[in-house]
Amino acid sequence: PYVNGALYSILSIPSIREEARAMGMEDILRCFIKEGNAEMIRQIEFIIKQLNSDLLDGILESDDEDEDEDDEEDHDIMEADLDKDELIQPQLGELSGEKLLTTEYLGIMTNTGKARQKGLTSVQWSGNEPLRRPVTPGGHRTGCPV
C-alpha cells in the first residue's frame, strides 16, 4: 500500500507522469491487475487514473491551500471550545489579577538591584580578569583540564 501511495503522489507531477507514460507504465501496471487481489486492483486502477490524468499543478496546490485554511478554522473553533466555561476563581487569601502582578512582578523589578548586590558579594570578579567556568569537583580526580 505504501508503494501504491507513493506512486500516486509521484505521478501528480506532470513531468514524471509524461515520462511514465513514455516508458509504458500503464501496461506494466495492468500486468499487476491480472495477478492481484481486489484491494490491490482498486489501488492500481487509481494509479492508472492518476497516470492518465492531465491535472495542472496549480489545481493541486490550491487544494492544499484550502485544506490548510480549513485546519486553521478547525483549530480556532476547538480552541474556543477549550477555553469556555473555564473560569478559575482564586481561593480565599490567594493573590490574583492586578494585586498579584503588583506585589510579585513589581517586587521583583524593584528588588533587582539588591538581588544583584547580594549575588556579587559571594563571587568577587574584577572587570580586568576573563571569566572562568566553575570547576566541577569530579574534574580534579580524573585529571581533566579545566
Residue pairs with C-beta under 8 A, 6 or more apart in sequence:
1 43
4 40
4 43
4 44
4 46
4 47
7 47
7 50
8 46
8 47
8 50
10 16
11 17
11 20
11 47
11 50
11 51
12 50
12 55
12 57
12 60
13 57
14 54
14 56
14 57
17 50
17 51
17 53
20 51
21 51
21 52
25 51
26 48
26 51
26 52
29 44
29 47
29 48
29 51
30 48
32 40
32 44
33 41
33 44
33 45
36 44
90 96
90 97
95 103
95 104
125 131
132 146
133 146
135 146
139 146
